[in-house]
């Protein structure tokens, strides 16, 4: 009886002898990938690490004086943090409150002009934000919201809505309608079935939309700079630019680096806490889009 062997087998024809080089190759590529990932992580983290070191040193000695100068600058660090937090919380809450029902409506219902309305919403993405800030400034004046944190938050919500509605529409479209119908057969109302079935299934996308809104509002510089005139209502990014300018254009590098760390810390912590949902939401949007 003749035995057939694969062309890739070794002279002794043992499957284990063939598998060993493949496992070694797999381990080698795995180690190389890990080293490359570590180098990239170090490269991206280097600016933040350098800022942390500079914020804690003065003349080569370890100190927290830079954070003290930052805390006493202008209206006070807590005031700027509070202003940024108010704008960010309103932006995230408003974006989710509008994007979730809008995305559900576009995914589940058919109505006249549906595609046209959706395209008009997405068209906001095509408009450069700086070009419409002045008209928005005038509009906020007519509404009595000029130079207010709520006015800034409303503008930020408008900027975030196209992407948010787009993401939520994709997410709800991927949830089978039969699941809601089954829940309604079990006694749930339509609203309750939407909340308990569809909304529960798209939590990663909700987290992704919320994080995008958070990062955009927390780090936004130009919109508050145009819409706010009162220094006590400045957000943290505007305060940091003022700190950088200083008296006669002098740059307080240590205090500025302390401000960078204070500004980046909430974003880093929030991302680390929610990164699992964030990645799942992005992958879901990419695969279903």
TAMO-V356284 format. One record per residue. SS is DSSP state (2 for helix, 1 for strand, 0 for the rest). PSI is psi in whole degrees, 0 to 359 (* if undefined). D_LAST is the distance of its C-alpha to the last C-alpha in Angstrom with 2 decimals. Layout:
BEGIN
<<SS | PSI | D_LAST> <SS | PSI | D_LAST>>
END
This chain:
BEGIN
<<0 | 130 | 55.63> <0 | 134 | 53.29> <0 | 125 | 50.36> <0 | 133 | 47.17> <0 | 152 | 45.39> <0 | 147 | 42.09> <0 | 338 | 42.47> <0 | 355 | 40.86> <0 | 157 | 43.40> <0 | 183 | 46.25> <0 | 323 | 49.91> <0 | 353 | 50.49> <0 | 14 | 47.48> <0 | 127 | 46.33> <2 | 326 | 42.62> <2 | 324 | 43.01> <2 | 330 | 44.32> <2 | 324 | 41.22> <2 | 329 | 38.83> <2 | 312 | 40.56> <2 | 326 | 39.59> <2 | 320 | 35.95> <2 | 321 | 36.05> <2 | 319 | 37.77> <2 | 321 | 35.18> <2 | 318 | 32.41> <2 | 321 | 34.32> <2 | 313 | 34.95> <2 | 327 | 31.33> <2 | 316 | 30.47> <2 | 317 | 33.21> <2 | 320 | 32.24> <2 | 320 | 28.63> <2 | 318 | 30.04> <2 | 317 | 32.43> <2 | 318 | 29.83> <2 | 320 | 27.58> <2 | 319 | 30.72> <2 | 318 | 31.69> <2 | 318 | 28.35> <2 | 318 | 28.51> <2 | 321 | 32.09> <2 | 315 | 31.23> <2 | 327 | 28.65> <2 | 346 | 30.98> <2 | 313 | 34.08> <2 | 321 | 33.96> <2 | 320 | 33.65> <2 | 318 | 36.42> <2 | 319 | 38.62> <2 | 320 | 38.17> <2 | 319 | 39.17> <2 | 315 | 42.25> <2 | 328 | 43.32> <2 | 338 | 42.97> <0 | 8 | 45.33> <1 | 151 | 47.94> <1 | 110 | 50.59> <0 | 28 | 53.08> <0 | 353 | 52.14> <1 | 151 | 52.84> <1 | 131 | 50.47> <0 | 159 | 50.19> <0 | 17 | 48.12> <2 | 327 | 49.82> <2 | 322 | 46.71> <2 | 328 | 44.94> <2 | 318 | 48.11> <2 | 322 | 48.08> <2 | 320 | 44.44> <2 | 329 | 45.28> <0 | 1 | 48.18> <0 | 136 | 46.50> <0 | 231 | 46.47> <0 | 357 | 45.72> <0 | 142 | 44.93> <2 | 321 | 41.90> <2 | 324 | 41.43> <2 | 315 | 41.27> <2 | 321 | 38.50> <2 | 318 | 36.56> <2 | 316 | 37.04> <2 | 315 | 35.86> <2 | 320 | 32.66> <2 | 319 | 32.11> <2 | 312 | 32.69> <2 | 318 | 30.23> <2 | 315 | 27.57> <2 | 316 | 28.11> <2 | 320 | 28.08> <2 | 313 | 24.90> <2 | 313 | 23.01> <2 | 317 | 24.57> <2 | 320 | 24.03> <2 | 315 | 20.37> <2 | 319 | 19.68> <2 | 329 | 22.17> <2 | 322 | 20.53> <2 | 324 | 16.79> <2 | 306 | 16.97> <2 | 326 | 18.84> <2 | 315 | 17.04> <2 | 321 | 13.56> <2 | 318 | 15.41> <2 | 316 | 17.15> <2 | 330 | 14.30> <2 | 329 | 12.66> <2 | 329 | 16.11> <0 | 152 | 18.49> <0 | 129 | 19.23> <0 | 162 | 21.54> <0 | 133 | 22.95> <0 | 14 | 21.21> <2 | 309 | 17.95> <2 | 323 | 15.76> <2 | 316 | 18.43> <2 | 319 | 18.52> <2 | 319 | 14.81> <2 | 321 | 15.19> <2 | 322 | 18.38> <2 | 315 | 16.87> <2 | 335 | 14.35> <2 | 338 | 17.45> <2 | 331 | 19.01> <2 | 333 | 16.87> <2 | 348 | 18.70> <0 | 122 | 22.08> <0 | 126 | 23.82> <2 | 318 | 24.86> <2 | 334 | 28.47> <2 | 341 | 29.19> <2 | 6 | 28.88> <2 | 322 | 30.55> <2 | 312 | 34.01> <2 | 323 | 33.26> <2 | 325 | 31.63> <2 | 317 | 34.79> <2 | 318 | 36.93> <2 | 318 | 34.85> <2 | 327 | 35.19> <2 | 319 | 38.90> <2 | 330 | 39.15> <0 | 357 | 37.53> <0 | 22 | 39.86> <0 | 14 | 37.09> <0 | 141 | 38.03> <0 | 37 | 38.68> <0 | 152 | 37.16> <2 | 326 | 34.55> <2 | 320 | 33.03> <2 | 317 | 32.64> <2 | 317 | 30.83> <2 | 321 | 28.50> <2 | 319 | 27.74> <2 | 319 | 26.83> <2 | 323 | 24.57> <2 | 318 | 22.82> <2 | 320 | 22.29> <2 | 329 | 20.77> <2 | 338 | 18.36> <2 | 317 | 17.28> <2 | 309 | 14.67> <2 | 320 | 12.45> <2 | 314 | 13.49> <2 | 320 | 12.86> <2 | 312 | 9.32> <2 | 317 | 8.70> <2 | 327 | 10.97> <2 | 315 | 9.68> <2 | 317 | 6.36> <2 | 313 | 9.02> <2 | 329 | 11.61> <2 | 333 | 9.87> <0 | 350 | 9.75> <0 | 121 | 13.47> <0 | 135 | 15.82> <2 | 336 | 18.11> <2 | 332 | 20.97> <2 | 318 | 21.15> <2 | 320 | 22.04> <2 | 321 | 24.41> <2 | 320 | 26.10> <2 | 322 | 26.60> <2 | 327 | 28.15> <2 | 331 | 30.41> <0 | 2 | 31.58> <0 | 357 | 32.67> <0 | 146 | 29.85> <0 | 171 | 29.44> <2 | 318 | 26.15> <2 | 318 | 25.75> <2 | 323 | 26.78> <2 | 323 | 24.40> <2 | 316 | 21.48> <2 | 317 | 22.78> <2 | 335 | 23.82> <2 | 295 | 21.09> <2 | 312 | 17.72> <2 | 323 | 18.34> <2 | 330 | 19.75> <2 | 342 | 16.72> <0 | 22 | 14.38> <2 | 317 | 17.01> <2 | 321 | 15.15> <2 | 323 | 12.57> <2 | 317 | 15.76> <2 | 319 | 17.48> <2 | 314 | 14.88> <2 | 317 | 15.08> <2 | 319 | 18.83> <2 | 318 | 19.29> <2 | 316 | 17.65> <2 | 320 | 19.94> <2 | 309 | 22.83> <2 | 319 | 22.65> <2 | 315 | 22.34> <2 | 320 | 25.24> <2 | 322 | 27.43> <2 | 357 | 27.38> <0 | 134 | 27.43> <0 | 312 | 30.61> <2 | 317 | 30.79> <2 | 310 | 30.04> <2 | 327 | 32.77> <2 | 322 | 35.06> <2 | 321 | 35.01> <2 | 346 | 35.08> <0 | 135 | 37.58> <0 | 332 | 41.26> <0 | 124 | 42.92> <2 | 331 | 43.10> <2 | 350 | 43.19> <2 | 7 | 39.68> <0 | 146 | 38.11> <0 | 172 | 35.13> <2 | 317 | 35.36> <2 | 322 | 33.77> <2 | 321 | 36.34> <2 | 322 | 39.12> <2 | 323 | 38.31> <2 | 320 | 38.60> <2 | 321 | 41.92> <2 | 322 | 43.02> <2 | 322 | 42.29> <2 | 311 | 44.36> <0 | 190 | 47.22> <2 | 131 | 50.72> <2 | 30 | 51.54> <2 | 9 | 48.16> <0 | 147 | 48.95> <0 | 120 | 46.11> <0 | 91 | 46.47> <2 | 319 | 44.36> <2 | 313 | 44.93> <2 | 324 | 44.04> <2 | 317 | 40.99> <2 | 325 | 39.73> <2 | 321 | 40.47> <2 | 323 | 38.31> <2 | 317 | 35.44> <2 | 315 | 35.73> <2 | 322 | 36.00> <2 | 322 | 32.96> <2 | 335 | 30.77> <2 | 312 | 32.01> <2 | 322 | 30.05> <2 | 317 | 26.72> <2 | 314 | 27.60> <2 | 315 | 28.86> <2 | 320 | 25.94> <2 | 318 | 23.43> <2 | 324 | 25.64> <2 | 326 | 25.88> <2 | 13 | 22.17> <2 | 329 | 20.63> <2 | 313 | 19.84> <2 | 324 | 17.68> <2 | 313 | 16.25> <2 | 318 | 15.11> <2 | 321 | 13.77> <2 | 319 | 11.74> <2 | 318 | 10.31> <2 | 320 | 9.69> <2 | 317 | 8.11> <2 | 321 | 5.59> <2 | 319 | 5.31> <2 | 322 | 5.64> <2 | 336 | 3.81> <0 | * | 0.00>>
END
